[in-house]
Amino acid sequence: LYVHWTIPVSTSWNLFVQGVHVNSDNYKDILGNKTVSYNPTTNTLTLNNATIKLEKRNDGSESTMLYGIRYNVPRDDFNIVLKGNNYIVDNNSYTDITNKYGILIANAPGKETLVTPTISGSGSLTINIESKDLKDCRGIDSRGDLTINGSKIEVNITGDGKNVMGIYARLDKHKPITINNNAEIKVVTEGDGTNSIRAGKLVVSEGSIVEVMSDGKALVVDDNGLDTVRALGALVNEKASYLDCSVWDKTTSIGTYKYVYIPESTMYFNISGDSLTWYKGNTNGAQFIYKANVNDENTYDNFINVKVDNIDLTQSDYTKEKGSLILTLLPSYLNKLSTTEHTLTVTFEGDIDVETKFYVKARSSSNSSYIAPKTGIE
């Protein structure tokens, strides 16, 4: 009597999570804590309130590189689904590291034009990496068309490393990044030579939000790959700050700016500044100018009403002019206000409110030679 025993052979996939090589023995619970699993049929990696530390591959290759997730694409799709709040965190326990990647989605030979990774799900992913002394650092590096569908993703890279990019879709191959279905993206990178997002094309659908800030260039995209950004409008700043932004003129290279904000919908804002002061007795009113990030020519017509301290103003309290929207609170009204801080609320179509703080102060008796500025505001 002969008995034939078949010894199961473990199947592995070219996928590593926190350095662990994913195979048929561990794919249902890769880290052993029920937070990361892989479905080889749909080629989907699911993160469920996972915390993944950057780590070396456990097969001994690429020993100077750390990855949170590394996938070398043997087929044209790869999916990451986010559930709950997920994190990819740094690992500074090694002294021989040259490269760090939160997520690297590489390509198999001959597949670079077909790779279409997607990150989706109602959850979030935060990636925090220190780039000091590195020669290469990426939050998310995709060698193909990357889609972020409905998820909330934040990438923070600190330090002064080289070739630092928050989210990268291989510019040399002109790969696009598509952000849709109310996704929210925030990327901050430190260092003069860094890029927050770099791609051949950036496609953003209405309802999604993109906020990027860098000491280098916030957004590096081919000029002909910005059609949807031009349509949605953007706020920009040549400084790495959200303060004192202006509306992008849609012709200046987007790479000029260190801060770029692409809102989910039409956005109105006061370009006159906040916390300004009007002095009682001034013969000029207090002037505030409002603009929209897109279709600014409609700002005047989209004006609905104005309040101060949550009380509606009458038409005898203010004037309005075209020029975006120039709103002037009249001296006859301002002189009735108390000498303190006040809140001006201007409402536009779509129930969009813009709040501005301003002060009313008494003119000093010692300043009898005071001359009011033309706008009445200082």
C-alpha positions as CSV (number, residue, x, y, z in Angstrom):
1,L,0.0,0.0,0.0
2,Y,1.4,3.3,-1.1
3,V,0.2,6.6,0.3
4,H,1.0,9.7,-1.7
5,W,1.2,12.9,0.4
6,T,0.9,16.3,-1.3
7,I,2.8,19.0,0.5
8,P,1.1,22.4,0.0
9,V,3.3,24.9,-1.6
10,S,3.0,28.5,-0.3
11,T,2.1,31.0,-3.0
12,S,3.5,34.5,-2.7
13,W,2.7,37.8,-4.4
14,N,5.1,40.7,-5.0
15,L,3.6,42.7,-2.2
16,F,5.2,43.7,1.1
17,V,3.5,45.4,4.0
18,Q,5.8,46.6,6.9
19,G,8.5,44.4,5.3
20,V,6.4,41.3,5.5
21,H,6.2,39.4,2.2
22,V,2.5,38.6,1.5
23,N,1.8,35.0,0.8
24,S,-1.0,32.3,0.9
25,D,-0.2,31.7,4.6
26,N,-0.5,35.3,5.9
27,Y,-2.6,37.2,3.3
28,K,-5.8,37.1,5.4
29,D,-4.1,38.8,8.3
30,I,-0.7,40.1,7.1
31,L,0.5,41.8,10.3
32,G,-1.2,39.4,12.7
33,N,-3.4,42.0,14.3
34,K,-6.4,41.8,11.9
35,T,-5.8,45.3,10.4
36,V,-4.3,44.5,7.0
37,S,-5.5,41.9,4.5
38,Y,-5.1,41.1,0.9
39,N,-7.5,39.6,-1.7
40,P,-5.5,38.1,-4.5
41,T,-8.6,37.6,-6.7
42,T,-9.4,41.3,-6.8
43,N,-5.8,42.4,-6.2
44,T,-7.0,44.5,-3.2
45,L,-5.2,45.4,-0.1
46,T,-7.5,46.5,2.7
47,L,-6.3,48.7,5.7
48,N,-8.7,48.7,8.6
49,N,-7.5,51.0,11.4
50,A,-4.0,49.9,10.6
51,T,-0.7,51.4,11.8
52,I,2.1,50.4,9.4
53,K,5.8,51.1,10.2
54,L,8.3,51.7,7.4
55,E,10.5,48.6,7.3
56,K,13.0,46.7,5.2
57,R,11.8,43.8,3.0
58,N,12.1,40.6,4.8
59,D,13.6,38.8,1.8
60,G,16.9,40.7,2.2
61,S,16.7,42.7,-1.1
62,E,16.8,46.5,-1.3
63,S,18.4,46.5,2.1
64,T,19.0,50.3,2.2
65,M,15.3,51.1,1.5
66,L,12.3,51.3,3.8
67,Y,8.7,50.8,2.7
68,G,5.3,50.9,4.4
69,I,3.7,49.2,1.4
70,R,5.6,48.0,-1.7
71,Y,3.9,46.4,-4.7
72,N,5.6,45.5,-8.0
73,V,2.7,45.3,-10.4
74,P,2.4,42.1,-12.4
75,R,-1.1,43.1,-13.7
76,D,-2.8,46.4,-14.7
77,D,-4.7,47.1,-11.5
78,F,-3.9,47.4,-7.8
79,N,-6.4,48.6,-5.2
80,I,-6.0,49.9,-1.7
81,V,-9.2,50.2,0.3
82,L,-9.2,52.4,3.5
83,K,-11.5,51.7,6.4
84,G,-11.3,53.7,9.6
85,N,-8.2,55.8,10.4
86,N,-4.9,54.4,9.1
87,Y,-1.3,55.5,9.5
88,I,2.1,54.8,7.9
89,V,4.7,55.9,10.3
90,D,8.5,56.4,10.1
91,N,11.2,54.1,11.4
92,N,14.5,55.7,12.5
93,S,16.0,52.6,14.0
94,Y,18.4,52.1,11.1
95,T,21.6,54.0,10.2
96,D,22.1,52.7,6.6
97,I,18.9,53.9,4.9
98,T,19.0,55.9,1.7
99,N,15.4,55.7,0.5
100,K,12.0,55.8,2.2
101,Y,8.6,55.2,0.7
102,G,5.2,55.3,2.4
103,I,3.7,53.5,-0.6
104,L,5.6,52.4,-3.7
105,I,3.6,51.0,-6.6
106,A,6.2,49.9,-9.1
107,N,5.7,48.4,-12.5
108,A,6.6,45.1,-14.1
109,P,8.6,45.4,-17.4
110,G,6.5,46.5,-20.3
111,K,3.5,47.4,-18.1
112,E,4.1,51.0,-17.3
113,T,1.4,52.3,-19.7
114,L,-1.2,50.0,-18.2
115,V,-0.8,50.3,-14.5
116,T,-3.8,51.9,-12.8
117,P,-3.6,51.8,-9.0
118,T,-6.6,53.1,-7.0
119,I,-6.9,54.2,-3.4
120,S,-10.5,54.2,-2.3
121,G,-12.8,53.8,0.7
122,S,-14.5,56.0,3.3
123,G,-11.5,55.9,5.7
124,S,-8.3,57.9,5.9
125,L,-4.6,57.5,5.6
126,T,-1.9,59.7,7.2
127,I,1.7,59.2,6.2
128,N,4.5,60.8,8.3
129,I,8.1,60.5,7.2
130,E,11.4,62.1,8.1
131,S,13.6,62.6,5.1
132,K,16.8,63.9,6.7
133,D,20.0,62.6,4.9
134,L,18.0,60.5,2.4
135,K,18.7,60.5,-1.4
136,D,15.0,59.6,-2.2
137,C,11.8,60.0,-0.2
138,R,8.2,59.6,-1.3
139,G,4.9,59.6,0.6
140,I,3.1,57.8,-2.3
141,D,5.0,56.9,-5.5
142,S,3.0,55.5,-8.4
143,R,4.7,54.4,-11.6
144,G,1.3,54.6,-13.3
145,D,-2.1,56.4,-13.4
146,L,-3.1,57.0,-9.8
147,T,-6.7,57.5,-8.7
148,I,-7.7,58.6,-5.2
149,N,-11.4,57.9,-5.0
150,G,-13.4,59.4,-2.0
151,S,-10.7,58.9,0.6
152,K,-9.0,61.3,2.9
153,I,-5.2,61.3,2.6
154,E,-2.6,63.4,4.4
155,V,1.1,63.3,3.7
156,N,3.7,65.0,5.9
157,I,7.4,64.8,5.1
158,T,9.8,66.7,7.3
159,G,13.6,67.2,7.0
160,D,16.0,68.2,4.2
161,G,16.4,65.1,2.2
162,K,16.9,64.9,-1.6
163,N,14.3,64.1,-4.2
164,V,11.4,64.5,-1.7
165,M,7.9,64.3,-3.1
166,G,4.6,63.9,-1.2
167,I,2.6,62.2,-4.0
168,Y,4.3,61.4,-7.2
169,A,3.0,59.9,-10.5
170,R,6.1,59.6,-12.6
171,L,6.4,62.8,-14.5
172,D,8.7,61.4,-17.1
173,K,5.9,59.2,-18.3
174,H,3.3,62.0,-18.0
175,K,1.1,59.9,-15.6
176,P,-2.0,61.5,-14.2
177,I,-3.3,61.7,-10.7
178,T,-7.1,61.7,-10.5
179,I,-8.8,62.9,-7.3
180,N,-12.6,62.4,-7.3
181,N,-15.7,61.5,-5.4
182,N,-15.2,64.1,-2.6
183,A,-11.7,63.0,-1.7
184,E,-9.6,65.2,0.6
185,I,-5.9,65.5,0.0
186,K,-3.4,67.5,2.1
187,V,0.3,67.3,1.5
188,V,3.1,69.2,3.3
189,T,6.8,68.8,2.4
190,E,9.7,70.5,4.0
191,G,12.9,71.5,2.2
192,D,13.7,73.8,-0.7
193,G,14.0,71.1,-3.3
194,T,10.7,69.3,-2.4
195,N,7.5,68.9,-4.3
196,S,4.1,68.2,-2.6
197,I,2.4,66.8,-5.7
198,R,4.2,66.0,-9.0
199,A,2.5,64.5,-12.0
200,G,2.0,64.8,-15.7
201,K,-1.7,65.7,-15.2
202,L,-3.9,66.5,-12.2
203,V,-7.6,65.8,-12.6
204,V,-9.8,67.1,-9.7
205,S,-13.5,66.7,-9.7
206,E,-15.9,69.2,-8.0
207,G,-16.5,68.2,-4.4
208,S,-12.9,67.1,-3.8
209,I,-10.4,69.3,-1.9
210,V,-6.6,69.5,-2.5
211,E,-4.3,71.5,-0.3
212,V,-0.6,71.3,-0.9
213,M,2.3,73.3,0.7
214,S,6.0,73.0,0.2
215,D,9.2,74.9,0.8
216,G,10.1,74.1,-2.8
217,K,7.1,73.8,-5.2
218,A,3.7,72.8,-4.0
219,L,2.4,71.5,-7.3
220,V,4.4,70.4,-10.4
221,V,2.2,69.5,-13.3
222,D,2.5,69.8,-17.1
223,D,0.7,73.1,-18.1
224,N,-1.6,71.1,-20.4
225,G,-2.6,68.8,-17.6
226,L,-4.4,71.5,-15.5
227,D,-7.7,71.9,-17.3
228,T,-9.9,70.8,-14.3
229,V,-7.8,72.9,-11.9
230,R,-8.4,76.0,-14.1
231,A,-12.1,75.2,-14.2
232,L,-12.4,74.8,-10.4
233,G,-10.1,77.7,-9.6
234,A,-7.3,77.7,-7.0
235,L,-5.9,79.9,-4.3
236,V,-2.1,80.3,-4.4
237,N,0.7,81.9,-2.5
238,E,4.4,82.3,-3.3
239,K,5.1,81.7,0.4
240,A,4.5,78.4,2.1
241,S,1.5,79.7,4.0
242,Y,-2.3,79.7,3.7
243,L,-2.4,83.3,4.8
244,D,-2.6,86.1,2.3
245,C,-3.5,83.9,-0.7
246,S,-4.6,85.2,-4.0
247,V,-6.7,83.8,-6.8
248,W,-4.6,81.9,-9.4
249,D,-4.6,83.8,-12.7
250,K,-4.6,80.5,-14.6
251,T,-1.6,81.6,-16.8
252,T,1.3,81.9,-14.3
253,S,3.0,78.5,-14.0
254,I,1.5,76.6,-11.1
255,G,5.0,75.6,-10.1
256,T,5.7,79.2,-9.1
257,Y,3.8,78.7,-5.9
258,K,4.6,77.1,-2.5
259,Y,1.0,76.9,-1.5
260,V,-2.0,75.8,-3.6
261,Y,-5.5,75.2,-2.4
262,I,-8.2,73.7,-4.8
263,P,-11.6,74.1,-3.1
264,E,-14.5,71.7,-3.4
265,S,-16.7,74.4,-4.9
266,T,-16.9,78.2,-5.6
267,M,-15.1,80.1,-2.8
268,Y,-15.5,83.7,-1.9
269,F,-13.1,85.7,0.2
270,N,-12.3,89.2,1.4
271,I,-9.1,90.6,-0.1
272,S,-9.2,93.7,2.1
273,G,-7.8,91.8,5.1
274,D,-9.1,91.0,8.6
275,S,-9.1,92.9,11.9
276,L,-9.1,96.3,10.3
277,T,-10.0,99.5,12.1
278,W,-12.5,102.3,11.4
279,Y,-12.4,105.5,13.6
280,K,-15.6,107.2,14.6
281,G,-16.0,110.6,13.0
282,N,-14.4,109.4,9.8
283,T,-16.3,110.9,6.8
284,N,-15.4,107.8,4.6
285,G,-17.0,104.5,5.0
286,A,-15.4,101.1,5.7
287,Q,-14.7,99.4,2.4
288,F,-14.4,95.6,1.9
289,I,-13.7,93.9,-1.4
290,Y,-14.8,90.3,-2.2
291,K,-13.6,88.0,-4.9
292,A,-14.4,84.5,-6.1
293,N,-11.9,81.8,-7.0
294,V,-13.8,81.1,-10.3
295,N,-16.2,83.1,-12.4
296,D,-15.4,86.2,-10.4
297,E,-17.4,88.3,-12.9
298,N,-20.5,86.9,-11.2
299,T,-19.5,87.8,-7.6
300,Y,-21.5,91.0,-7.6
301,D,-24.7,89.3,-8.9
302,N,-24.2,86.4,-6.4
303,F,-24.3,88.7,-3.4
304,I,-27.3,88.0,-1.2
305,N,-27.1,90.0,2.0
306,V,-24.8,91.4,4.7
307,K,-24.9,91.3,8.5
308,V,-22.9,92.8,11.3
309,D,-22.9,90.9,14.6
310,N,-25.6,88.6,13.2
311,I,-28.0,91.5,12.5
312,D,-29.2,92.2,9.0
313,L,-28.2,95.5,7.5
314,T,-30.7,97.6,5.5
315,Q,-29.8,99.1,2.1
316,S,-29.3,102.5,3.8
317,D,-26.4,101.1,5.9
318,Y,-24.1,100.2,3.0
319,T,-23.4,100.5,-0.7
320,K,-22.3,97.9,-3.2
321,E,-20.4,98.3,-6.5
322,K,-19.1,96.0,-9.2
323,G,-15.4,95.3,-9.3
324,S,-15.8,91.8,-8.0
325,L,-17.9,93.1,-5.1
326,I,-17.0,96.3,-3.4
327,L,-19.0,96.6,-0.2
328,T,-18.9,99.9,1.8
329,L,-20.4,100.3,5.3
330,L,-21.5,103.9,5.5
331,P,-20.3,106.3,8.3
332,S,-23.9,107.0,9.3
333,Y,-24.2,103.3,10.2
334,L,-20.7,102.8,11.6
335,N,-21.0,105.7,14.0
336,K,-23.9,103.9,15.8
337,L,-21.7,100.9,16.6
338,S,-20.0,100.4,19.9
339,T,-16.2,100.9,20.1
340,T,-15.2,97.2,20.0
341,E,-14.6,94.3,17.7
342,H,-17.4,93.4,15.2
343,T,-18.1,90.6,12.8
344,L,-19.1,91.3,9.2
345,T,-20.9,88.4,7.5
346,V,-21.5,88.6,3.7
347,T,-23.7,85.8,2.2
348,F,-23.5,84.7,-1.4
349,E,-25.5,82.3,-3.6
350,G,-25.4,78.8,-2.2
351,D,-25.6,80.0,1.4
352,I,-21.9,80.7,1.4
353,D,-20.9,83.0,4.3
354,V,-17.7,85.0,4.5
355,E,-16.9,86.4,7.9
356,T,-14.5,89.3,8.6
357,K,-13.5,90.9,11.9
358,F,-13.2,94.6,12.1
359,Y,-12.9,97.2,14.9
360,V,-14.6,100.5,15.5
361,K,-12.6,102.9,17.7
362,A,-13.0,106.4,19.0
363,R,-10.7,109.0,17.5
364,S,-8.0,110.0,20.0
365,S,-8.4,113.6,21.3
366,S,-4.7,113.9,21.1
367,N,-4.8,113.2,17.3
368,S,-6.7,116.3,16.2
369,S,-4.8,116.4,13.0
370,Y,-5.9,112.9,12.0
371,I,-6.7,112.5,8.3
372,A,-9.0,109.7,7.4
373,P,-7.8,107.2,4.7
374,K,-9.9,107.1,1.5
375,T,-11.5,103.8,2.5
376,G,-12.0,104.7,6.1
377,I,-10.2,101.6,7.1
378,E,-6.7,101.3,8.5
